[in-house]
Amino acid sequence: DGRRVDLHLDGAGTFLKLPALAAALEAVPDRRELHVHLGRLRLVDHAVLSLLTSFQKQHEAKGGRLVLDWAG
């Protein structure tokens, strides 16, 4: 129904990738269920987790939902 958005991340989830990740998250429309697929990341640092947590709060306040998928 177009209400789900999938974001697949590869490589290393570090602070160096924050600008690109932030831009991708900001492009997600309100009231959508965003599935972030983290299974192909070699590592995830605190900065990325902090950004995802902040985005989750903002997105949920706008009627959206964030699902972190660690499988893969």
C-alpha positions as CSV (number, residue, x, y, z in Angstrom):
1,D,0.0,0.0,0.0
2,G,3.1,2.3,-0.2
3,R,3.2,2.9,3.6
4,R,6.4,0.9,4.0
5,V,9.8,2.1,3.2
6,D,12.9,-0.1,3.2
7,L,16.5,1.2,3.8
8,H,19.3,-1.2,3.3
9,L,22.7,-0.3,4.9
10,D,26.0,-1.9,3.9
11,G,29.6,-1.6,5.0
12,A,30.5,0.2,8.3
13,G,27.9,2.3,10.2
14,T,30.2,4.9,11.6
15,F,30.1,8.7,12.2
16,L,31.6,9.2,8.8
17,K,28.3,8.0,7.2
18,L,26.1,10.2,9.4
19,P,25.5,12.9,6.7
20,A,24.3,10.4,4.1
21,L,22.3,8.4,6.6
22,A,20.6,11.6,8.0
23,A,19.7,12.7,4.4
24,A,18.2,9.2,3.7
25,L,16.2,9.4,6.9
26,E,14.9,12.9,6.2
27,A,13.7,11.8,2.8
28,V,11.2,9.3,4.4
29,P,7.7,10.7,4.3
30,D,5.7,11.1,7.5
31,R,3.3,8.4,8.6
32,R,5.4,5.6,7.0
33,E,6.8,2.4,8.4
34,L,10.5,2.5,7.9
35,H,12.4,-0.7,8.0
36,V,16.2,-0.2,8.4
37,H,18.1,-3.3,7.4
38,L,21.4,-3.5,9.3
39,G,22.3,-7.1,8.7
40,R,25.0,-6.3,6.1
41,L,26.9,-3.8,8.3
42,R,30.3,-4.9,9.6
43,L,29.9,-2.6,12.6
44,V,27.6,0.1,14.0
45,D,29.0,2.8,16.2
46,H,27.3,4.9,18.9
47,A,26.8,7.9,16.6
48,V,24.7,5.9,14.2
49,L,22.6,4.4,16.9
50,S,22.1,7.8,18.5
51,L,20.9,9.2,15.1
52,L,18.5,6.3,14.6
53,T,17.1,6.8,18.2
54,S,16.6,10.5,17.6
55,F,15.0,9.9,14.2
56,Q,12.7,7.2,15.8
57,K,11.3,9.7,18.3
58,Q,10.7,12.4,15.7
59,H,9.2,10.0,13.1
60,E,6.9,8.4,15.7
61,A,5.7,11.9,16.7
62,K,4.6,12.4,13.1
63,G,2.7,9.1,13.0
64,G,5.5,6.9,11.6
65,R,7.2,3.8,12.8
66,L,10.8,2.6,12.8
67,V,11.7,-1.1,12.6
68,L,15.4,-2.1,12.9
69,D,16.1,-5.4,11.2
70,W,19.4,-6.9,12.4
71,A,18.9,-10.3,10.6
72,G,20.9,-11.1,7.5
